């Protein structure tokens, strides 16, 4: 059974940083495309960053230069380092994984539609 457990969300002021973590279990971690998606109240879910099994990454324009997605294979953990946070980054952040999605950029563009496995989400709130 595939499970994804996120942590690291919280409340910060604009300009601050947070690091989200996602620990997967129940599948071969390195062979899946993984990503971070977020949903703000009243808005559609959007892709933030993805990383595929080759280590290629893709970022939303809003995340470029501020966020970094990475994997620590030794710790079997996916991260999202978020710097220079803005109020518009507020939302529920979800970790997702899929064995069929092979390209990070494609996966980002699906807004998560093609991802089969999801965590429970972690809330990020950025105040101005």
SULNOR-V40586 format. One record per residue. OMEGA is omega in whole degrees, 0 to 359 (999 if undefined). Layout:
omega=OMEGA
omega=OMEGA
//
This chain:
omega=181
omega=177
omega=176
omega=182
omega=180
omega=173
omega=174
omega=178
omega=179
omega=180
omega=179
omega=174
omega=178
omega=183
omega=181
omega=183
omega=172
omega=173
omega=177
omega=178
omega=177
omega=179
omega=179
omega=174
omega=176
omega=177
omega=180
omega=187
omega=190
omega=185
omega=184
omega=165
omega=180
omega=181
omega=175
omega=178
omega=180
omega=177
omega=176
omega=180
omega=178
omega=181
omega=176
omega=174
omega=178
omega=176
omega=178
omega=180
omega=178
omega=177
omega=183
omega=186
omega=176
omega=182
omega=176
omega=184
omega=175
omega=182
omega=169
omega=180
omega=182
omega=183
omega=183
omega=179
omega=181
omega=184
omega=176
omega=176
omega=181
omega=176
omega=172
omega=185
omega=180
omega=181
omega=180
omega=186
omega=174
omega=181
omega=167
omega=176
omega=183
omega=179
omega=178
omega=183
omega=180
omega=178
omega=180
omega=174
omega=180
omega=178
omega=174
omega=181
omega=182
omega=171
omega=180
omega=181
omega=177
omega=181
omega=185
omega=177
omega=186
omega=185
omega=185
omega=183
omega=177
omega=181
omega=179
omega=184
omega=180
omega=185
omega=177
omega=184
omega=184
omega=181
omega=184
omega=188
omega=186
omega=171
omega=184
omega=178
omega=175
omega=187
omega=174
omega=179
omega=181
omega=181
omega=182
omega=999
//
